[in-house]
Amino acid sequence: MSRNKITYSQHPNRAARSAHAKGDKQFRTYDTSAIRPKQSPTGAIIGIVVLVVLLVLILVGVFSFVRGCGKTPLVPRGTEVTITVSEGEGAKSVGKTLVDEGLISNSGEFVDRVNALGEDGSLHPGTYVLTGGQSVDEIIQVLHTPVAADTFTIPEGSTLAQTAAIVAEATGGRITAEDFIAAASDASVYASSYAFLEDVGNNSLEGFLFPKTYPYNGESTADSIIRVMLDQFGAETAGLDWSYVESQGLSHYDAIKLASIVEKEAHADHRATVASVFYNRLAVGMRLQSDATVAYVVGHDPTAEDVATESAYNTYFIDGLTPTPINSPGIECIQAVCSPDQTGYYYFYFEDDGNGGLNYYFTETYEDHQATYEG
């Protein structure tokens, strides 16, 4: 292999560098206009036009790439998907929902078509059942058809039976309580669509029918309403940190069971402290001894005799958590279970403060608990 030649520019010596610098300085003082090639105005204009066209093509490519990013797989043709359009919600937000639900692949195309049809102001609020495979125009046609603005509210801590009764009353019995309970009786039916139901098995959806106000219309079914509630549960809990729950050897399903007990036992200001009491009891193998679980069994505030009732849900009678949640807790109680106070408390009780509120008393020992309670 031959040796490459070393040129002046690659390896100049000191004298050469000095001579080159001197010559360059002198050359810059000469008038070289007479020997410079003439610039063609037409050539310069063409160059500018070409540059502008290239920039436009680059920008279009980037814009198309950005609009095409983040696509989710489309649902199979014929699959029903329920979405809710809120009051005042625009095409851009609705388009994102349609993409997230796998009904369309590109929200930009939806927004462009809505604008082209002048339909943005005609997307009426309500709950809609759409179908996989519908065209953008077909979806827009559905969304600008007015629907009833009727709503029902599920309070925090509602049981499955209470939720079913509320739905039945709101729909005038069109969806019966029995139909709703039957539809919510087996979580495995919905597990393929909702990952958070993975550990629930064939138990009911109690605990996951998220408490909130929901719209409905004449086309709503028990299944469509349940799916809206499960969608809401997923949205509300998506950002939670479950690491503390897992560090205590509990599953996410266990956390919902515990949160449902906290929901009935804790006032707003004491949720995280009450959660700590139950965690402390679980850690040492102490029974939870929650009146709320007895009330779930007997259907009313428990008496001293009720506490002795043998049931898999009576935590005076069983070790550990109940087999399933005893209600659907609100997000604050789930957060309290995910991030409880760190205390040494094993006991608490509360009493009416005389002003419509509750006073809570927490203690570390049974003796202190008795002294506080009796005092």
C-alpha positions, 0 to 999 in steps of 0.5 A: 500500500502506497504512502499518502502524500502530505500536502501543505494544508495538511502539514505546513511547517512554520516558515510555510505557514508564515509565508502563506499568512503574509500572501493571504493578507496581501491578496485581500488588499487587491481589487479582484472585481475585474476577474470575478465571475459575473453573477446572473440575477436569474440564477440567484432567483432560481436558487432562492426558489429552489431553497424555499421549495426544499424548506416547504417540503421539509416542513410538510414532511415534519408536520405529516410525521408529527400528525401521524405519531402516537396512533393506536391500533384500531378496534375490530370492525363492528366493535361497539365503543362508548365515548362521552363528549363534554359540554363545550368540548371541541373537535381537537379534544374529541378527535384525541378521544377517538384515537385513544379509543381506536376508532380512528387513526389520525385526529388531525384528519378528523379535525380537518373534516369537521372544520371542512363540514362546519360541524365543530359547533354541532358536536353535541355533549352526551354519551355515544355508542360508536362502532369500529369501522365507521368512517370519519363522516359517519362518526361526525354524523352521530356526534352532531345528533343531539342526545338527552342530557340526563345524568345520574350520580354515584356517591363515593362508597356506593355498593353494587346494589346501591349503584344498580338501584340508582341506574334503575331509577334514573332510567325509569326502570328501562335498565333494571337493578337486576339487569345491572347487577347481572351485567356487573357480576363477573369481572372476567367479562371485562378483564380483556379490556381493562388491565386493572381487573386482571386479579379480580377473577370471577368476582363482581365489579364492586369497587371499580364502578367509579363514583361520579356523575354520568350522562345517559340516554335512551340507547344506554345499556347496562353494559355501556354504562358499566364500561363508562364507569370502568373507563373513569376508574382507569382514568382516575387511577392511571397516575397513582403510585402503587409501590407502597401497596406492593411493598406491603405484599398487597395486590392492586385489588387488595388495595381497592378492598382496603380503600373501600373499608377506609371509605366507610371508616374515615372522615376526609381529614383522616383517611391517610391516618386510618389507612395507616391503622389498618396497615399496622394491624395487617403487618402484625396479623391483627384483625381489622375489626372494622364495623364497616365490614359488618354493616356490609353483611347486615345492611345497617349500622351494626349492633354489639350482637351483629359483630358476632355474625359469622361471615367472610366479610366480618373482619371481627371474625376473619383474618386479613382483608374481605374477599372483595371490596365492600363498595366503590371508593372515591379517588381520595381513599385509594390515594390514602391507601397508596400513600398512608401516614406512617404511624404507630397507631393500632386503634382509633375511634370517632364521635360526633363533634356536635357541629355536624363533624367528627372527632377522631382519636388515635392511640398505639396501645389498647390500654390508651384506646380504652382510656381515651374511649372511656374518658 
